[in-house]
Amino acid sequence: CFYGEGSTNIGYFHEALNLAALWKLPILHICENNLYGMGTAVERASAVASMAEKACAYNIPAVRVDGMEVLKVYEAAKKAADYVRSGKGPYFIEAMCYRFPGHSMGDPERYRAKDEVERYRQRDPILAFSKRLEDEGVLDEAQLEEIDQEVGSQVEAIARFADESPAPTAEAWYENVYASPNGRH
């Protein structure tokens, strides 16, 4: 279950954690804390600085990890997935990361200083991990470029598919949900 830190301030989040803990549901919660819920800094929206602490309030094991470090995220996710798969119940990961572009196309990004954005760009996890793979001789520059082009092609194909797909019908709103328009289940 993926979501941003801003959503931890709403009732549904707490209800979901409560029931997951109560019923020992096998749910791996991953909260991407990019320091801003839309345009509001975390410290202006949450009385608790660590979203992982919110999970601990429901006796859900939780960890806060540097989301800019690929291998640290991998290790945390592996441990959490093993826990959840063992049937012990939910687990919560708070990945501290940064959102480079604004929250939306219309976001003027006036709430962040340019030096802050640049400081985080220096820690771009994709570039840092690519450099590590190259430095350790796992991949060379040509292989990294090939991967970059392949991923770029996949993203373009997916975007093209979305653009060329017909708009969903009104009935599609009710597919895969547990309620009907007339309130009957």
C-alpha positions as CSV (number, residue, x, y, z in Angstrom):
1,C,0.0,0.0,0.0
2,F,1.8,3.2,-1.2
3,Y,0.9,6.7,-0.2
4,G,2.5,10.1,0.6
5,E,3.0,11.6,4.1
6,G,0.1,14.1,3.5
7,S,-2.4,11.2,3.6
8,T,-1.3,10.2,7.1
9,N,-3.2,13.2,8.5
10,I,-6.6,12.0,7.5
11,G,-9.0,9.6,9.3
12,Y,-8.9,6.8,6.7
13,F,-5.2,6.4,7.3
14,H,-5.8,5.8,11.0
15,E,-8.8,3.6,10.5
16,A,-6.8,1.4,8.0
17,L,-3.9,1.1,10.4
18,N,-6.1,0.3,13.3
19,L,-8.0,-2.5,11.5
20,A,-4.8,-3.9,9.9
21,A,-3.2,-4.2,13.4
22,L,-6.4,-5.5,15.0
23,W,-6.9,-8.2,12.4
24,K,-3.2,-8.8,11.7
25,L,-3.7,-8.1,8.0
26,P,-0.8,-8.9,5.7
27,I,-0.3,-5.3,4.5
28,L,3.0,-3.6,3.8
29,H,2.5,0.1,4.2
30,I,5.0,2.3,2.4
31,C,4.8,6.0,3.1
32,E,6.9,8.2,0.8
33,N,7.7,11.2,2.9
34,N,8.9,13.8,0.5
35,L,8.7,16.6,3.1
36,Y,5.7,18.3,1.5
37,G,2.0,17.3,1.3
38,M,1.2,19.1,-1.9
39,G,2.7,22.5,-1.0
40,T,2.6,22.3,2.8
41,A,5.7,21.3,4.8
42,V,5.3,18.3,7.0
43,E,6.0,20.3,10.2
44,R,3.1,22.6,9.3
45,A,0.6,19.8,8.8
46,S,1.5,17.0,11.3
47,A,2.0,17.2,15.1
48,V,4.3,14.1,14.7
49,A,7.5,14.5,12.7
50,S,7.9,10.8,11.9
51,M,5.1,9.0,10.1
52,A,6.6,5.7,11.3
53,E,5.7,6.9,14.9
54,K,2.1,7.1,13.8
55,A,2.2,3.4,12.9
56,C,3.8,2.5,16.2
57,A,0.8,4.0,17.9
58,Y,-1.1,1.0,16.5
59,N,1.6,-1.5,17.6
60,I,2.6,-1.9,13.9
61,P,6.4,-2.5,13.5
62,A,7.8,0.5,11.6
63,V,11.1,1.8,10.2
64,R,12.2,5.1,8.8
65,V,14.6,4.7,6.0
66,D,16.6,7.0,3.7
67,G,14.5,6.7,0.6
68,M,17.3,8.3,-1.5
69,E,19.5,5.2,-0.8
70,V,18.4,2.3,-3.1
71,L,20.0,-0.5,-1.1
72,K,18.8,0.8,2.2
73,V,15.2,0.8,0.8
74,Y,15.8,-2.7,-0.6
75,E,16.9,-4.0,2.8
76,A,14.0,-2.4,4.7
77,A,11.5,-3.7,2.1
78,K,12.9,-7.2,2.2
79,K,12.7,-7.3,6.0
80,A,9.2,-5.9,6.0
81,A,8.0,-8.2,3.3
82,D,9.4,-11.2,5.1
83,Y,7.5,-10.1,8.3
84,V,4.2,-9.6,6.5
85,R,4.5,-12.9,4.5
86,S,5.2,-14.7,7.8
87,G,1.6,-14.0,8.9
88,K,2.6,-11.7,11.8
89,G,0.5,-8.8,10.5
90,P,1.2,-5.4,8.9
91,Y,4.5,-3.5,8.7
92,F,5.2,0.2,8.0
93,I,8.1,1.8,6.1
94,E,8.6,5.5,6.0
95,A,10.9,6.3,3.1
96,M,12.4,9.8,3.5
97,C,12.8,11.1,-0.1
98,Y,12.3,14.2,-2.1
99,R,10.0,15.1,-5.0
100,F,12.0,17.0,-7.6
101,P,9.2,18.5,-9.7
102,G,6.2,20.3,-8.2
103,H,3.1,18.4,-7.0
104,S,1.3,19.1,-10.3
105,M,1.6,20.9,-13.6
106,G,0.1,24.0,-12.0
107,D,2.4,24.0,-9.0
108,P,4.6,27.2,-9.0
109,E,6.9,25.6,-6.3
110,R,7.2,28.8,-4.3
111,Y,7.2,26.9,-1.0
112,R,10.7,25.5,-1.6
113,A,14.0,27.2,-1.8
114,K,16.1,26.6,-5.0
115,D,19.1,25.6,-2.9
116,E,17.0,23.0,-1.2
117,V,16.0,21.4,-4.5
118,E,19.5,21.5,-5.7
119,R,20.9,19.9,-2.5
120,Y,18.5,17.0,-3.0
121,R,19.2,16.8,-6.7
122,Q,22.8,16.0,-5.8
123,R,21.5,12.9,-4.0
124,D,19.2,11.7,-6.9
125,P,18.9,8.0,-6.2
126,I,18.8,6.9,-9.8
127,L,22.0,8.8,-10.7
128,A,23.8,7.8,-7.5
129,F,22.9,4.1,-7.9
130,S,23.9,4.2,-11.6
131,K,27.3,5.7,-10.6
132,R,27.7,3.0,-8.0
133,L,27.0,0.2,-10.4
134,E,29.5,1.7,-12.8
135,D,32.2,2.3,-10.2
136,E,31.9,-1.3,-8.9
137,G,32.1,-2.6,-12.5
138,V,28.6,-4.1,-12.5
139,L,27.6,-2.1,-15.6
140,D,29.5,0.1,-17.9
141,E,28.4,3.4,-19.4
142,A,27.1,1.8,-22.6
143,Q,24.9,-0.6,-20.6
144,L,23.5,2.1,-18.4
145,E,22.7,4.2,-21.5
146,E,21.0,1.1,-23.1
147,I,18.9,0.6,-19.9
148,D,18.0,4.4,-19.9
149,Q,16.8,4.2,-23.5
150,E,14.9,1.0,-22.9
151,V,13.1,2.5,-19.9
152,G,12.4,5.7,-21.8
153,S,10.8,3.7,-24.7
154,Q,8.6,1.8,-22.2
155,V,7.5,5.0,-20.6
156,E,6.7,6.6,-24.0
157,A,4.7,3.5,-25.0
158,I,2.7,3.5,-21.8
159,A,2.0,7.2,-22.1
160,R,0.9,6.7,-25.8
161,F,-1.4,3.9,-24.8
162,A,-3.0,6.1,-22.1
163,D,-3.4,9.0,-24.5
164,E,-4.9,6.8,-27.2
165,S,-7.2,4.9,-24.9
166,P,-10.9,5.8,-24.8
167,A,-12.2,7.6,-21.7
168,P,-13.8,5.3,-19.2
169,T,-17.6,5.1,-19.1
170,A,-19.6,6.2,-16.1
171,E,-20.3,2.6,-15.3
172,A,-16.5,2.0,-14.9
173,W,-16.6,3.9,-11.7
174,Y,-18.3,1.0,-10.1
175,E,-16.0,-1.8,-11.3
176,N,-14.0,-3.5,-8.6
177,V,-15.6,-1.7,-5.7
178,Y,-17.8,-3.1,-3.0
179,A,-20.7,-0.7,-3.3
180,S,-23.3,0.0,-6.0
181,P,-24.8,3.3,-7.1
182,N,-28.0,2.6,-5.3
183,G,-26.2,1.8,-2.0
184,R,-26.8,-2.0,-2.1
185,H,-23.8,-4.3,-1.8
